[in-house]
Amino acid sequence: MTTELIAARSGTSKATIYKWWPNKYAVSVDAFLSEMLADSPDPDTGSARRDFTVLLRGLFHFYTGPSGRVFAQLVGEAQFDPDVAMALRDGLIRPRREQLQTMWDRGVARGELSADVDRGTAIDLIIGPTLYRLMVGHGALDDAAAGAIVETALRGLSA
């Protein structure tokens, strides 16, 4: 991926790209955030278990789609490039975690989830396996897997 390719595919100039984004990674992060939010918006079904399952199913849809491998490469690149890591963390991870925190808080307010569990750690337990499966490729990224991950995580986190 190059800025030249992004400009060519978007029908704009490199100068326009750099006017709105500091680098090609920031463009990618914005694009991935938009696509991820389309595939897995905040469901608010009235059930924490259903909300997290719907969200994970959407993430798995994204991961197994055309952008999934590119996203995995971006995560890999973030391990070596601090600019990519910052763009990924600030542009994608933080907004997604805020969404997950809201979902968690709704579950606590409804009495479904334990209020004494550290919210950040709980979110890591739910989301971590999805990234692990994407990066390592050892397990399925399908609806059944999403349900199993949420069920297993929430069994230990429920009120």
N, C-alpha and C positions, 0 to 999 in steps of 0.2 A: 504494500500500500504506500503510495506516495501522494504528496499534495498535488502534484501534476495530474495524477489519475482522478483524485477527488474532484478537482476543478473541471477536468474533461467530462466526467460522468454527470456532474451537476450543471454543466453548461455555463459555468462562470469562470472568472479569472482567479489565479492564485492570490492576487492582491485582495480580492473580495473575501476569499477564504481567511486570509490572515487578518482582515479587518475585524472579523467576528470571533476567530479562534486563534490561540497562540501557536498551535502546532497541529499536525495531522492526528495525533492521539486525542486531543480535545474534541476534534470533529467526530472521531470514532465513538468516544464516550457519550457525546450528546446523541448520536444516532442510536447507539445501543440502549441508552436510557429510554428514548422514545419507543423503540421497538419492544423493549422489555415491559414497559408500562402498558403497551397495547396488548401484549400477550398475557400479562399477569397484573391487571389493575387490582386495587384494593376491593375485595369482593363484598365485605360487610354483610355476610349471610345471616348473622344472628348467632353464629356458633364459631368459636375459636378454631375448633377442629376442622370444620368445613372451610373457614377462611384460609387457614394455612395450607390445607390440601389443594384448594382451588389455586392459590398463589403458586405452590410448587408445581402443579400441573402446567400452569402457564410458563413458568421458568423452564420446565423440561421441554415444552413446545419450542421455546426460543432456542434452548441448547441443542436440540436435534434438528433445527432448521438451518437454512443457509448461513446464518450469522454465528451459529454456535461455535464452530471451529475457529473463526476469526476472533470471537470473544475470548476463547481459551488462549489463543496466541497473545492477545492483548494482556491477559492476566499474567502469562509467562513473561512477557516483555517487562511488565511492571516490577518483576523481581530484580531486574538489572538496571532499570532506568528510573531515577527518582522523579523525573517529569511525568512519565507515564503513570507511575504509582500515585502521584499526587492528583493527576487528572482523573484517574479511575476512582480513587478514594473520595475526592471532593465532588466529582460530577455524577458518579453512579452509586457507589457504595453508601455514602451518607444519605442521599434521598431514599434509597431502598430500605436502609435500616430505620429511618424515621417512619416509613410506612409500616414496617414490621413492628416497631415499638407501639404505634397506634393500635395495630391489631392485637398485640399482647395486652395493652391496657384495657381494651374493650373486653377481652376474655377475663381479666382480673375483675373488672367492674361487674361483670355478670356472674362472678363466683365460679367460673369454670377453671381458672388457672390460679395457682398459688401466688399470693401477693408477696410472700417472703422469698421467692426465688429471684435471683439476680436476672433482670430482664435482658441485659446484653448477652449474658451467658446462655440463657434460654434460646435466644434468637440464633446464636452461634450453633447450638445443638440442632436446631431445625434446618438452618440454611447450610451449615457446613457440609453435610453429606451430599448435597446437590453439587456443590463445587468440586468436591472430591471425586464424585462420579464423572463429572465433566472432564476434569483434568487427567484422571488416571484411567478412566474408561473401564473400570472393573464391574460396574453394575448397570442395571437398566435405568433409563431415563424415560419412564412411561407412567401412566396414571396409577398402575398398581404400586410402583415404587414410591411415588409421591404419597400415596395413602399409607404405605407401610412406614415410611420415614416419620410422617407426622404422628401416626398412631403410637409408634415406639417412643418418640420424644415426649409427646404430651402425656403418655401414661405415667411418666415419672415427674412431670411438671404440673399436673392437675391438682386442683384444690381438693 
